[in-house]
Amino acid sequence: MKAKFSIGDRIHWFEYYADMIVKDGGYGTIIDVQMAVGGGEISSFLVYTILKDGGQLEKFTENDLEEIDWLEETNESEEE
């Protein structure tokens, strides 16, 4: 399975409620990628460890991450 993101990539992460409405989101850097083995229909998937910009570590699947371009990140930093 080929990873969509690599260690060191800057990403936009999202957390969702059970009904898939976005609960929270932010920016971070990928620091680790691991293969996880599931059961049933999902045999394996990638889990990314993200260092959030606030300093917390959290794990996300590929579906919860989005590429960012540097212009978007610069604009977000200026708003804070």
Legacy VTK file of the C-alpha trace (Angstrom):
# vtk DataFile Version 3.0
C-alpha trace
ASCII
DATASET POLYDATA
POINTS 80 float
0.000 0.000 0.000
1.445 3.355 -1.059
1.257 6.191 1.443
-0.405 9.392 0.238
1.692 11.470 2.665
5.312 11.235 3.842
7.123 11.957 7.093
7.792 15.694 7.283
4.734 16.694 5.202
2.656 19.606 6.496
-1.030 18.681 6.552
-4.467 19.888 7.573
-6.100 17.393 9.983
-9.780 16.956 10.822
-11.693 15.309 13.684
-15.303 14.278 13.074
-18.441 13.570 15.062
-20.043 10.124 14.532
-22.280 11.586 11.788
-19.173 12.850 9.916
-19.669 16.535 10.712
-16.308 18.221 11.312
-15.748 18.717 15.040
-12.246 20.213 14.953
-9.366 20.824 12.576
-5.916 22.284 12.445
-2.432 22.014 11.019
0.472 19.741 11.817
3.466 17.759 10.606
3.624 14.020 9.947
6.265 12.401 12.159
5.473 8.674 11.646
3.559 6.367 9.305
2.550 2.834 10.335
0.586 0.023 8.722
-2.339 -1.145 10.864
-4.128 -4.441 10.334
-7.903 -4.377 10.522
-10.535 -7.069 10.531
-13.427 -7.885 8.267
-13.559 -5.979 4.986
-10.653 -3.687 5.896
-7.488 -5.753 5.764
-4.917 -3.007 6.369
-4.648 0.769 6.419
-2.106 3.479 7.185
-2.023 5.383 10.464
-0.192 8.711 10.556
1.214 10.204 13.761
0.808 13.972 13.610
2.590 16.589 15.681
-0.141 19.216 15.887
0.939 22.849 15.777
-0.089 23.143 19.445
2.488 20.484 20.400
0.184 17.460 20.909
0.738 14.090 19.221
-2.270 12.356 17.694
-2.901 9.525 15.244
-5.067 9.943 12.133
-6.024 7.811 9.155
-5.453 9.049 5.610
-9.114 10.035 5.213
-8.774 12.542 8.079
-5.859 14.415 6.469
-5.597 16.869 3.613
-2.636 18.301 1.739
-2.013 21.991 2.249
-0.127 24.372 0.055
2.265 26.871 1.573
0.064 29.831 0.656
-2.859 28.421 2.664
-0.610 27.782 5.677
0.866 31.296 5.516
-2.605 32.864 5.399
-3.765 30.765 8.374
-0.751 31.829 10.471
-1.377 35.503 9.750
-4.948 35.270 11.076
-3.870 34.074 14.545
LINES 1 81
80 0 1 2 3 4 5 6 7 8 9 10 11 12 13 14 15 16 17 18 19 20 21 22 23 24 25 26 27 28 29 30 31 32 33 34 35 36 37 38 39 40 41 42 43 44 45 46 47 48 49 50 51 52 53 54 55 56 57 58 59 60 61 62 63 64 65 66 67 68 69 70 71 72 73 74 75 76 77 78 79
